[in-house]
Amino acid sequence: MYYYFVAFYLIILFFTASFIFFPLALVLRFTTFWFDRRLAILHLLSTCWASCYTWLSPLWSVTVSGRENVDRKKAYMMVSNHQSMLDIPVIYRIFLHFKWVSKASLFKIPFIGWNLWLNRHIKLDRSSMQSQRKMLRDCARNIQNGSSVMIFPEGTRSRTGELRAFKEGAFLIAMQQKTDILPIVLDGSAQALPEKGFIPKRKQNICVNILPPVPYETFKDMGIRQLSEHIRTIIAEELARMRNSGK
């Protein structure tokens, strides 16, 4: 019964935060875009909005390590494993400026999806080749403008928490833009929330580990598939280490 009360509280929190933050996001979007071309100020507000769901949760805590590996003056191709829809607010806890590559359907969700549009995050319809080509162009433009791009290369959440095969899009972008890759490893979110539904499973700490960037110079001679497997191996090995060490 306790978890049902927590779920009710989280739903109230979701709508309360949305009603508070979305009007602020609207104001920021239309008062800062003319001098803040990357929308970094709006992204910072969105980071606080997303983070409040884990900050104020009685069940979920987030531990972030590896922030020292990030050069905040650089634009990265950010990639992470994907265990739960909680991964989205958890990634914001890094407090790094980036643009999401998100499913087109997410942009239709009230408040959250509208905020994706306000922030000019990158829309992707995987069933459309035209959308995929536009996504590649949008990613390239954002990296050239100094914004990192964040992609879950598994494409969708893992049902078991185990690492799925990686799609090649993120690595094609990194290769074409000669951009360093920033691997991020998440663990614990699959245990925090069920794959379907909103009833939390249990109290859970979610760990985020930002690994050292993989410089372009180290992979420029690789093929895209080889690079994809190389980064997947890095993330898989760190995920195994975190689980074995309890971190």
C-alpha positions as CSV (number, residue, x, y, z in Angstrom):
1,M,0.0,0.0,0.0
2,Y,2.9,2.3,0.8
3,Y,4.1,2.2,-2.8
4,Y,0.7,3.2,-4.1
5,F,0.8,6.3,-1.9
6,V,4.2,7.1,-3.2
7,A,3.0,6.7,-6.7
8,F,0.1,9.1,-6.0
9,Y,2.6,11.6,-4.5
10,L,4.8,11.3,-7.6
11,I,1.9,12.0,-9.9
12,I,1.0,15.1,-7.9
13,L,4.7,16.1,-8.0
14,F,4.8,15.7,-11.7
15,F,1.8,17.9,-12.4
16,T,2.8,20.5,-9.7
17,A,6.3,20.8,-11.1
18,S,4.9,21.0,-14.7
19,F,2.5,23.8,-13.8
20,I,5.3,25.7,-12.1
21,F,8.2,25.2,-14.5
22,F,6.5,25.2,-17.9
23,P,5.3,28.8,-17.7
24,L,8.8,29.8,-16.6
25,A,10.2,27.9,-19.5
26,L,7.9,29.7,-21.9
27,V,9.0,33.1,-20.5
28,L,12.7,32.1,-20.7
29,R,12.4,30.8,-24.3
30,F,11.0,34.0,-25.6
31,T,13.1,36.4,-23.6
32,T,16.5,34.8,-23.9
33,F,16.7,33.1,-27.4
34,W,17.9,36.2,-29.1
35,F,21.1,36.3,-27.1
36,D,21.3,32.7,-25.9
37,R,21.4,30.8,-29.2
38,R,22.1,27.4,-27.6
39,L,19.3,28.0,-25.1
40,A,21.7,27.2,-22.3
41,I,19.6,29.2,-19.7
42,L,16.4,27.4,-20.7
43,H,18.3,24.1,-20.5
44,L,19.4,24.9,-16.9
45,L,15.8,25.5,-15.9
46,S,14.8,22.2,-17.6
47,T,17.6,20.5,-15.6
48,C,16.2,21.8,-12.3
49,W,12.7,20.8,-13.4
50,A,13.7,17.2,-14.3
51,S,16.0,16.9,-11.2
52,C,13.2,17.8,-8.8
53,Y,11.6,14.4,-9.5
54,T,14.5,12.6,-8.0
55,W,15.4,15.3,-5.4
56,L,11.9,15.2,-3.9
57,S,11.3,11.5,-4.2
58,P,11.2,9.5,-0.9
59,L,12.4,6.4,-2.7
60,W,15.0,7.4,-5.3
61,S,18.4,8.8,-4.7
62,V,21.0,9.5,-7.4
63,T,24.8,9.3,-7.1
64,V,26.8,10.9,-9.9
65,S,30.5,10.3,-10.2
66,G,33.0,11.2,-12.9
67,R,32.0,14.9,-13.4
68,E,35.8,15.7,-13.4
69,N,36.0,13.8,-16.7
70,V,33.9,16.5,-18.5
71,D,35.3,19.6,-20.2
72,R,32.3,21.9,-20.1
73,K,33.8,24.0,-22.9
74,K,33.6,21.1,-25.4
75,A,30.7,19.5,-27.3
76,Y,30.5,15.7,-27.0
77,M,28.6,12.9,-28.5
78,M,27.1,11.6,-25.2
79,V,25.9,7.9,-25.1
80,S,24.5,5.9,-22.3
81,N,22.8,2.6,-21.6
82,H,19.1,2.7,-21.1
83,Q,17.2,0.8,-18.3
84,S,14.1,2.8,-17.4
85,M,12.2,6.0,-18.3
86,L,13.7,7.3,-15.1
87,D,17.0,7.6,-17.0
88,I,15.8,10.8,-18.6
89,P,15.6,12.9,-15.3
90,V,18.6,11.0,-14.0
91,I,20.8,12.1,-16.9
92,Y,19.8,15.7,-16.2
93,R,21.5,15.3,-12.8
94,I,24.9,15.6,-14.6
95,F,24.2,19.3,-15.0
96,L,25.7,19.4,-18.5
97,H,24.4,21.3,-21.5
98,F,23.1,19.0,-24.2
99,K,20.4,18.3,-26.7
100,W,18.4,15.0,-26.5
101,V,17.6,12.9,-29.5
102,S,14.1,11.9,-28.6
103,K,11.3,9.8,-30.1
104,A,8.9,12.0,-32.0
105,S,6.0,10.7,-29.9
106,L,7.5,12.2,-26.7
107,F,7.1,15.7,-28.2
108,K,3.3,15.3,-28.0
109,I,3.3,14.7,-24.2
110,P,1.8,17.8,-22.4
111,F,4.3,20.0,-20.6
112,I,7.3,17.6,-20.9
113,G,7.0,17.2,-24.6
114,W,6.2,20.8,-25.1
115,N,9.4,21.7,-23.2
116,L,11.4,19.4,-25.5
117,W,10.2,21.5,-28.4
118,L,11.0,24.8,-26.5
119,N,14.5,23.6,-25.9
120,R,14.9,22.6,-29.6
121,H,15.8,19.0,-28.8
122,I,16.1,16.7,-31.7
123,K,13.1,14.7,-32.9
124,L,13.4,11.3,-34.4
125,D,10.8,9.0,-36.1
126,R,12.6,5.7,-36.6
127,S,10.1,4.6,-39.2
128,S,10.9,7.5,-41.5
129,M,14.1,7.7,-43.4
130,Q,13.5,11.4,-43.9
131,S,13.3,11.9,-40.2
132,Q,16.5,9.9,-39.7
133,R,18.4,12.1,-42.2
134,K,17.0,15.3,-40.6
135,M,18.1,13.9,-37.1
136,L,21.7,13.5,-38.4
137,R,21.7,17.1,-39.8
138,D,20.3,18.5,-36.6
139,C,22.8,16.6,-34.5
140,A,25.6,17.9,-36.7
141,R,24.4,21.5,-36.5
142,N,24.1,21.4,-32.7
143,I,27.6,20.0,-32.2
144,Q,29.0,22.6,-34.6
145,N,27.2,25.3,-32.5
146,G,28.8,24.0,-29.3
147,S,26.0,21.8,-27.8
148,S,26.6,18.2,-26.9
149,V,24.1,15.6,-28.2
150,M,22.7,12.8,-26.0
151,I,21.6,9.5,-27.5
152,F,20.6,6.2,-26.0
153,P,22.3,3.9,-28.6
154,E,20.3,0.9,-27.5
155,G,17.3,2.8,-29.0
156,T,14.8,1.6,-26.4
157,R,14.9,0.5,-22.7
158,S,16.3,-2.8,-21.8
159,R,13.6,-5.1,-20.4
160,T,16.1,-7.0,-18.3
161,G,18.6,-4.3,-17.4
162,E,21.2,-6.1,-19.5
163,L,22.9,-4.2,-22.3
164,R,21.3,-4.4,-25.7
165,A,23.0,-4.1,-29.1
166,F,23.9,-0.5,-30.0
167,K,22.6,1.2,-33.1
168,E,25.1,3.1,-35.2
169,G,23.6,6.6,-35.5
170,A,25.5,8.2,-32.6
171,F,28.8,6.8,-33.8
172,L,28.2,7.9,-37.3
173,I,27.7,11.5,-36.0
174,A,30.8,11.3,-33.8
175,M,32.9,10.1,-36.8
176,Q,31.5,12.7,-39.2
177,Q,31.8,15.6,-36.8
178,K,35.2,14.5,-35.4
179,T,33.7,14.7,-32.0
180,D,34.9,13.0,-28.8
181,I,32.5,10.4,-27.3
182,L,31.4,10.7,-23.7
183,P,30.3,7.3,-22.4
184,I,27.9,7.4,-19.4
185,V,26.9,4.3,-17.4
186,L,23.6,4.1,-15.5
187,D,22.6,1.4,-13.0
188,G,19.7,1.0,-10.6
189,S,16.9,2.6,-12.6
190,A,15.5,-0.7,-13.8
191,Q,15.0,-1.7,-10.2
192,A,13.4,1.6,-9.2
193,L,10.5,1.6,-11.6
194,P,8.7,-1.2,-13.5
195,E,8.9,-1.3,-17.3
196,K,5.1,-0.7,-17.5
197,G,3.1,1.4,-15.0
198,F,4.0,4.0,-12.5
199,I,4.0,2.1,-9.2
200,P,7.6,2.2,-7.8
201,K,9.2,-1.1,-7.0
202,R,11.3,-0.3,-4.0
203,K,13.7,2.2,-2.5
204,Q,16.6,2.5,-4.8
205,N,19.9,4.4,-5.3
206,I,20.6,5.0,-9.0
207,C,24.2,5.4,-9.9
208,V,25.5,7.5,-12.8
209,N,29.2,7.2,-13.8
210,I,30.6,9.6,-16.4
211,L,33.6,7.8,-18.0
212,P,36.6,9.6,-19.5
213,P,35.9,10.8,-23.0
214,V,37.0,8.7,-26.0
215,P,39.0,11.1,-28.2
216,Y,38.3,11.2,-31.9
217,E,41.9,10.6,-32.6
218,T,41.6,7.1,-31.0
219,F,38.8,5.9,-33.3
220,K,39.1,7.9,-36.5
221,D,40.4,4.9,-38.4
222,M,37.7,2.5,-37.1
223,G,34.6,1.5,-39.0
224,I,31.2,2.6,-37.6
225,R,30.3,-0.9,-36.5
226,Q,33.7,-1.4,-34.9
227,L,33.4,1.9,-33.1
228,S,29.8,1.0,-31.9
229,E,31.1,-2.3,-30.5
230,H,34.1,-0.6,-28.9
231,I,32.0,1.9,-27.0
232,R,29.5,-0.8,-26.0
233,T,32.3,-2.9,-24.6
234,I,33.5,0.1,-22.5
235,I,30.0,0.6,-21.1
236,A,29.4,-3.1,-20.5
237,E,32.7,-3.5,-18.6
238,E,32.0,-0.5,-16.4
239,L,28.4,-1.7,-15.8
240,A,29.7,-5.1,-14.7
241,R,32.3,-3.4,-12.4
242,M,29.7,-1.2,-10.8
243,R,27.4,-4.2,-10.1
244,N,30.3,-6.2,-8.7
245,S,31.4,-3.4,-6.4
246,G,27.9,-2.4,-5.4
247,K,28.2,1.1,-6.9
